[in-house]
Amino acid sequence: MKGATETSPTISRLMWILVAVWTLIAVGSACWNSSLIREHAFSEAKARANSIYLKDIEYRRWNAGHGGVYVPVTEKTRPNPYLSHIPERDITTPSGKRLTLMNPAYMTRQVHELMAELKDGARGHITSLKPIRPKNAADAWETAALKRFEAGESEIFSIEEMEDGKRYFRYMHNMVVEKPCLKCHASQGYKIGDIRGGISVSVPVDARMVRANEATTALLFGHGGLWLIGLGVIFVSGRRQIRSEEELRGREKSFRTIFEQATDAIYLIDPETAQFHDCNHKAAEMTGYSIEELKTMRVLDLHPEEERAQLPEIFKAISDKGLINGISGLHHEKKDGDLVGIEVNASLVEFAGKTFNLSIIRDVSQRNKAEQKLKQHVEELERFQKATIDREFRIKELRDEIAALKKEKE
């Protein structure tokens, strides 16, 4: 019963702990999901850049595998001056149509020019630290990437702002010299397996980041709403629990008042061990033991040995019926050895989440004495009444004898 007054502060602390935990969960979930959204946008851009690179590699291999391909000479497709050392760079068909050799690099450059005109706005650039064509020279980001390729890395990527002021996902993968490459690049001293350069792909990310930011904003609003709902549930549940505990505390306070002010001894007894859990001052007064001493004792300790055999049956009756009334003929053995006649009324009660035997013990020693005196008076009256009847009967007999004698004389 002492712990009841501490319930509300405990629940309040628990509520604030739950608020803190719920807030950490909400913030953690929001941060984690936000990072997933950004990682998805990043992965999407990387996948787009990587697919462009792989496509470039495949058609370059196709071209190189054929030793280059011949295409018609046009205003846009002029003979490649960097292939002038190759015999039959330019040929004329029997019909008089002029054709020029297009190597993988020339084809890649034209594909990248077409790609830049698309709505997606992706860019491609084939580059090297030793470019044949000056326009293939690497910019600062590409130069740093190429040096890292020479150190052993195979791909580099990051989000960068380019010269047009927009952000791009920049991706670059190394290019390894293969046998077909030597037709055009043997003059540069490359050998099979060397790192010749790389293909740089730049994919715009501003639109993707805008979508990611919009998704993140919606996510934050959603998490904020869930967080507020969670707070509402915590506080409403907490307030209900506090009110419930306050009501329980009020009932326990009323019980404690009755418990302490009762004119009979009251015990809370553990039904499993028969040990006293609590008792009132009247119990201490009746037995001569202090409350602290009684709390260390069992029910058997307060009864004379000849009565102890009855107690298990009494406890079983309480467990079976939940209530017994007016059991008399029992005694408490006081600390000084005197016996006190008692009457027992008991019931099972729930307290602090546990079932106890609530026993109300009434001192009936004075009543027993009064009853004994009354019994003695009754016995005396019965003896007096019997003596009176006997005397009256004797008087009647004497009268009858006198009457008989008178009759004889006459």
C-alpha positions, 0 to 999 in steps of 0.5 A: 500500500505504500507504493500507491502514492508513487504511481502517478510520478512513475507513469508520468516518467514512463510517458515521457520515456515513451514520447522520447522513444517514439520521437527517436523512432519517428525521426530515425524512420524519417531520416532512414526513408529520406536517405532511401529516397536520395539513394534511389535517385542516386542509384537511378542516375547511376543506372542511367549513366552505366547503361549509356556507358555499356551501350557505348562499349558494345557498339564500339566493340562491334565497330572495332571488331569490323576494323571500323565501318565505312559511311558516306561523306557528308557535311557532318561526317567529314573524313577523320584527319586523325586516321590519315595514316590508315591506307584506304581511309577513304574509298569511292564506290563503283557508282562514284559514292565517296565513303570514309572510314569511321572508327569507334571513337568517331562513331562514339563522338557522333552518338554523344552529339545526338544524345545531347540533343535529346530531352533527357540531356545526358552527355557523353565524352570519350577522353584520355590523358593522351588524346589524339583529338584535342577536343577529347582532352579531359576536364578537371574532374575527368583528369582526376578520374583518369589518374585514379584509373592509373592507380587501379580504380575502374569506375568513378562517380559523383554529383557535380555542377558543370559549366551550364550551372546545372548538377549532373551525375558524372560517371566515368569508366576506364577503357582497356586496350584490346587487340582491335584498338591497336589499328588506330592507337598502336602509334601512341605506344599502347599495348593490350591491357593498358588503360587507354582512357575512359568514357565519361557520362553525365546525367542531369539530376536536378529534375530527379532531385526535385522529385526526391525533395518532393517525395522527402517533403511528403514523407516528412509530413506523413511521419510528422502526422504519425508522430502527432497521432502517436503522441496523442495515443501516448498522452491519452493512454497516460492520462487514463492510466493516471486517473485510474491510478488516482482512483485506485490510490483514493480507494486504497487511502479509504481502505487504509483509513478503515484499516487503521481505525477499525476496532477489530484486528485486521490481517492481510494474509498470503494464502500460499504461505499463510504469512502476514503481509500487513496488519493494523494497530489493533492486531498489534494491541490484541497480540502484544507483538509489534506490526513489524514482528507480526509481518515476520510471522505466520498464522500458525504462530498465533494459535495454541498448538491444539487449534493448529490442526483446524487452520488448513480446513479454515483456509480451504473453506476461504479459498473454496467459498471466498468468504467465511463468517463467524468462526468462533472457539479459536484463540490467539496466543499473545506474546506473554502467553495469555490466550485471547478468545477470537471470532474470525470473519474472512474473505479473499481480496485483490490488492496490488495485483495479488490475491490476499486473505483478508481476516477480521479478528474480533476479541470475544474474550469479554463476551465469552466471560459474559456468556460463561457468567450467564451460563452459571446464572442459568444453571443456578436458576435451574437448580433453584427452580428444581429445588423449589419444585422439589419443596413444593412437591414435598409440601404437597405430600405432607399436606396429603399425609395430614389430610389422611390422618385427620380423616382417620381420626374422624 
